[in-house]
Amino acid sequence: MTADAPDDTRTRILRAALDLFAEHGYQRTSLRQIAERLRLTKAAILYHFPAKEHLLTALVEPLMADLEALLDAAEAGPAERARWTVLEGWVDTMLTHRRPLGMLFHDIALITRGDTFHRLMRIAMRANDLIAGPDAGRRERVRAVQAVAACSDPIVFFADVPDAVLRADMLDGVRRLLGDPVDPGPADGTGTSGGTGTSGGTGTPTAGGGAGTAADGGADAPATGGGEGAPASGGAARGRRRPGRPRAMGPEQVETARRMHAEGRHSADEIAAALGVSRATLYRHLDPAGAE
């Protein structure tokens, strides 16, 4: 029988280690268990990974490498796009490495020492600087740190939510946090991917990442994100309005909603709740004629 190539064996070891760490936790998984799962000897494991902590470091490496590549691209690109290059790319990277992140959540203390920890700190500081922007004050820097958390933590806490739904929700949340209603990237007439922007083509984008002023009233009419009252269509001003759910849905949300609806396994209430919109907004986008 021909022996596996070294790289193949190493990959198999990492895959088995990730499975067992996810099942039992890092502390309760032994090298012997990993070897038995693969029908290898413990010595074969130690040949590739001299100590168990080396497995954890290797499992984190692809995530760190992808984040560093993202930050390099953001720094090399247009300054006005740097913030959203980082934020959108950060969410996508976290979703790509969703399974290892879930495992690391339970054993994160194990990498809070040595080179891995310092490398992660450098990555976080670079991201914070790019999100905050040049000449940022204390408040902007605090918001940048919060934004990184908003683009990371839900990956672990909402493990059962589909990637597309969670991505849309996370980006919508960070836009509301930072007060960025519109992604400064190329406009495509549909607003941002998180569903922010103007409503019905007549509203004004708000700092809260919600919808603009109501054009057609009704129970679905949202408030302006900054809390300022807006005149109702055809009537007098109604004063301040409470924050409401977005009237608009981004392309990714629309695609996700239609897919979930076509599967027939989710009610309208469940789909609307998953996407963070009202049923009226959902129905309008499920109906191709109403989405025009």
C-alpha positions as CSV (number, residue, x, y, z in Angstrom):
1,M,0.0,0.0,0.0
2,T,1.4,3.3,-1.0
3,A,1.8,5.8,1.9
4,D,0.0,9.1,1.8
5,A,1.9,12.1,0.8
6,P,3.0,14.2,3.8
7,D,0.7,17.1,3.0
8,D,-2.3,14.7,2.7
9,T,-1.6,13.1,6.0
10,R,-1.2,16.5,7.6
11,T,-4.5,17.7,6.2
12,R,-6.2,14.5,7.4
13,I,-4.8,15.1,10.9
14,L,-6.1,18.6,11.0
15,R,-9.5,17.6,9.8
16,A,-9.8,14.9,12.4
17,A,-8.5,17.2,15.1
18,L,-11.1,19.8,14.2
19,D,-13.8,17.2,14.4
20,L,-12.7,15.9,17.8
21,F,-12.1,19.4,19.2
22,A,-15.6,20.3,18.1
23,E,-17.1,17.2,19.7
24,H,-15.2,17.0,23.0
25,G,-13.3,20.3,23.3
26,Y,-9.6,20.8,23.0
27,Q,-8.7,20.0,26.6
28,R,-10.6,16.7,26.6
29,T,-9.2,15.5,23.2
30,S,-5.9,13.6,23.3
31,L,-3.4,12.9,20.5
32,R,-4.1,9.3,21.0
33,Q,-7.8,9.8,20.1
34,I,-6.8,11.7,17.0
35,A,-4.5,8.9,16.0
36,E,-7.1,6.3,16.6
37,R,-9.7,8.2,14.5
38,L,-7.2,8.1,11.6
39,R,-5.8,4.6,12.3
40,L,-2.4,6.1,12.8
41,T,0.1,5.8,15.6
42,K,0.6,8.6,18.0
43,A,4.2,8.9,16.7
44,A,2.8,9.7,13.3
45,I,0.8,12.6,14.7
46,L,3.8,13.9,16.6
47,Y,5.9,13.7,13.4
48,H,3.7,16.5,11.9
49,F,2.7,18.3,15.1
50,P,5.2,17.9,17.9
51,A,2.7,19.1,20.5
52,K,-1.1,19.3,20.7
53,E,-1.1,23.1,20.8
54,H,0.6,23.1,17.4
55,L,-2.7,21.6,16.0
56,L,-4.6,24.6,17.4
57,T,-2.2,27.0,15.9
58,A,-2.4,25.3,12.5
59,L,-6.2,25.4,12.6
60,V,-6.2,29.1,13.2
61,E,-3.5,29.9,10.5
62,P,-5.9,30.0,7.5
63,L,-8.1,32.5,9.2
64,M,-5.3,34.7,10.2
65,A,-3.7,34.5,6.7
66,D,-7.0,35.5,5.1
67,L,-7.5,38.4,7.4
68,E,-4.0,39.7,6.8
69,A,-4.6,39.4,3.0
70,L,-7.9,41.4,3.4
71,L,-6.2,44.1,5.4
72,D,-3.4,44.3,2.8
73,A,-6.0,44.8,0.0
74,A,-7.8,47.4,2.0
75,E,-4.6,49.4,2.6
76,A,-3.7,49.2,-1.0
77,G,-7.1,50.3,-2.3
78,P,-8.9,53.6,-2.4
79,A,-9.0,55.3,1.0
80,E,-12.7,56.0,0.8
81,R,-13.4,52.3,0.3
82,A,-11.1,51.0,3.1
83,R,-13.7,50.9,5.9
84,W,-16.2,48.8,3.9
85,T,-13.6,46.7,2.3
86,V,-12.5,45.6,5.8
87,L,-16.1,45.3,7.2
88,E,-17.6,43.3,4.3
89,G,-14.4,41.2,3.9
90,W,-14.2,40.6,7.6
91,V,-17.7,39.1,7.7
92,D,-17.0,37.0,4.6
93,T,-13.8,35.7,6.1
94,M,-15.5,34.8,9.4
95,L,-18.2,33.0,7.5
96,T,-15.7,31.1,5.5
97,H,-14.0,29.9,8.7
98,R,-17.2,29.5,10.6
99,R,-16.6,25.9,11.9
100,P,-13.1,26.5,13.3
101,L,-14.4,29.7,15.0
102,G,-17.1,27.8,16.7
103,M,-14.5,25.4,18.1
104,L,-12.1,28.2,19.1
105,F,-14.8,30.0,21.0
106,H,-14.6,27.3,23.7
107,D,-10.8,27.2,23.8
108,I,-9.8,30.7,22.8
109,A,-7.8,31.1,26.1
110,L,-5.4,28.5,24.7
111,I,-4.1,30.9,22.0
112,T,-3.9,34.0,24.3
113,R,-0.2,33.6,24.6
114,G,2.8,33.4,22.3
115,D,3.1,34.4,18.7
116,T,-0.4,33.5,17.7
117,F,-2.0,35.9,20.2
118,H,0.3,38.8,19.3
119,R,-0.4,38.2,15.6
120,L,-4.2,38.3,16.2
121,M,-3.7,41.5,18.2
122,R,-1.8,43.1,15.3
123,I,-4.6,42.1,12.9
124,A,-7.3,43.5,15.2
125,M,-5.4,46.8,15.6
126,R,-4.9,47.2,11.8
127,A,-8.6,46.6,11.3
128,N,-9.6,49.1,13.9
129,D,-7.4,51.8,12.3
130,L,-8.8,51.2,8.9
131,I,-12.4,51.2,10.1
132,A,-12.0,54.3,12.3
133,G,-10.3,56.2,9.5
134,P,-7.5,58.8,9.6
135,D,-7.5,61.4,12.4
136,A,-10.2,59.5,14.3
137,G,-11.2,60.6,17.7
138,R,-11.9,58.5,20.8
139,R,-15.5,57.9,19.9
140,E,-14.7,56.8,16.3
141,R,-12.1,54.4,17.6
142,V,-14.5,52.9,20.1
143,R,-17.1,52.4,17.4
144,A,-14.4,50.8,15.2
145,V,-13.7,48.2,17.9
146,Q,-17.4,47.6,18.4
147,A,-17.8,47.2,14.6
148,V,-15.2,44.4,14.5
149,A,-17.0,42.6,17.3
150,A,-20.3,43.1,15.4
151,C,-18.7,41.4,12.4
152,S,-17.3,38.5,14.4
153,D,-19.4,37.4,17.5
154,P,-22.7,36.6,15.7
155,I,-20.8,33.9,13.7
156,V,-20.5,31.9,17.0
157,F,-23.8,32.8,18.7
158,F,-26.0,32.2,15.7
159,A,-24.5,29.0,14.4
160,D,-27.8,27.7,12.9
161,V,-28.6,30.8,10.8
162,P,-27.8,30.5,7.1
163,D,-24.7,32.3,5.9
164,A,-26.5,34.7,3.5
165,V,-29.1,35.7,6.2
166,L,-26.5,36.2,8.9
167,R,-24.2,38.2,6.5
168,A,-27.1,40.6,5.7
169,D,-28.0,41.0,9.3
170,M,-24.5,41.6,10.5
171,L,-23.7,44.2,7.8
172,D,-27.0,45.9,8.5
173,G,-26.2,46.1,12.2
174,V,-22.7,47.5,11.7
175,R,-24.1,50.2,9.3
176,R,-26.5,51.2,12.0
177,L,-23.7,51.3,14.6
178,L,-21.4,53.4,12.4
179,G,-24.1,55.6,10.9
180,D,-23.2,54.7,7.4
181,P,-26.5,54.3,5.5
182,V,-24.9,53.7,2.1
183,D,-21.9,51.7,1.1
184,P,-19.5,54.1,-0.8
185,G,-18.9,51.4,-3.5
186,P,-20.4,51.5,-7.0
187,A,-24.1,52.2,-6.9
188,D,-26.3,49.6,-8.6
189,G,-29.7,51.2,-7.9
190,T,-30.6,48.8,-5.2
191,G,-29.0,50.3,-2.1
192,T,-26.4,48.4,0.0
193,S,-26.3,44.7,0.5
194,G,-27.7,45.0,3.9
195,G,-30.9,46.6,2.7
196,T,-30.2,50.2,3.7
197,G,-30.7,53.2,1.6
198,T,-33.8,55.1,0.4
199,S,-37.3,53.6,0.5
200,G,-39.3,53.7,-2.7
201,G,-36.9,56.1,-4.3
202,T,-38.2,59.1,-2.3
203,G,-36.9,58.7,1.2
204,T,-33.8,60.1,2.6
205,P,-31.1,57.7,3.9
206,T,-30.7,57.9,7.7
207,A,-27.7,57.6,9.9
208,G,-29.2,54.6,11.7
209,G,-29.0,52.4,8.6
210,G,-32.8,52.1,8.5
211,A,-35.1,53.4,5.8
212,G,-35.9,56.9,4.7
213,T,-39.1,58.9,5.2
214,A,-42.3,57.0,4.5
215,A,-43.8,57.5,1.1
216,D,-46.9,55.4,1.5
217,G,-47.6,55.3,5.2
218,G,-49.2,52.3,6.7
219,A,-48.1,50.0,9.5
220,D,-44.8,49.3,7.8
221,A,-43.8,53.0,7.7
222,P,-40.4,53.3,9.4
223,A,-38.9,56.1,11.4
224,T,-35.8,58.0,10.5
225,G,-32.7,56.4,12.0
226,G,-31.6,59.5,13.8
227,G,-34.9,59.9,15.6
228,E,-35.9,63.1,13.8
229,G,-39.6,63.3,12.8
230,A,-40.5,63.4,9.2
231,P,-43.7,64.7,7.6
232,A,-46.2,62.0,6.6
233,S,-47.1,61.9,3.0
234,G,-50.1,64.2,2.3
235,G,-50.4,65.3,6.0
236,A,-48.8,67.3,8.8
237,A,-45.7,66.3,10.6
238,R,-46.2,63.6,13.2
239,G,-43.2,64.4,15.4
240,R,-40.6,61.9,16.4
241,R,-41.1,58.3,15.3
242,R,-39.7,55.2,16.9
243,P,-37.1,53.3,15.0
244,G,-38.6,50.8,12.6
245,R,-37.5,47.9,10.5
246,P,-36.0,48.7,7.0
247,R,-38.5,49.0,4.2
248,A,-35.9,48.0,1.6
249,M,-34.2,44.7,1.2
250,G,-30.9,44.2,-0.5
251,P,-30.3,41.8,-3.4
252,E,-28.8,39.1,-1.1
253,Q,-31.8,39.4,1.3
254,V,-34.3,39.2,-1.6
255,E,-32.5,36.1,-2.9
256,T,-32.4,34.5,0.5
257,A,-36.1,35.3,1.1
258,R,-37.2,33.8,-2.2
259,R,-35.2,30.7,-1.7
260,M,-36.5,30.1,1.9
261,H,-40.1,30.7,0.6
262,A,-39.6,28.3,-2.3
263,E,-38.4,25.6,0.1
264,G,-41.8,25.7,1.8
265,R,-40.3,25.0,5.2
266,H,-40.5,28.5,6.6
267,S,-43.5,30.7,7.4
268,A,-43.6,34.3,6.3
269,D,-43.1,35.3,10.0
270,E,-40.0,33.2,10.3
271,I,-38.5,34.5,7.1
272,A,-39.3,38.1,8.0
273,A,-37.8,37.6,11.5
274,A,-34.6,36.0,10.0
275,L,-34.1,39.0,7.7
276,G,-35.1,41.7,10.2
277,V,-38.0,43.1,8.1
278,S,-41.7,43.3,8.4
279,R,-44.1,40.9,6.7
280,A,-45.3,43.7,4.4
281,T,-41.8,44.4,3.2
282,L,-41.2,40.7,2.7
283,Y,-44.3,40.2,0.7
284,R,-43.5,43.2,-1.5
285,H,-40.2,41.6,-2.4
286,L,-41.5,38.1,-2.8
287,D,-43.9,39.4,-5.4
288,P,-41.7,40.2,-8.5
289,A,-44.3,42.8,-9.6
290,G,-44.2,44.6,-6.3
291,A,-40.4,44.6,-6.2
292,E,-40.1,46.7,-9.3
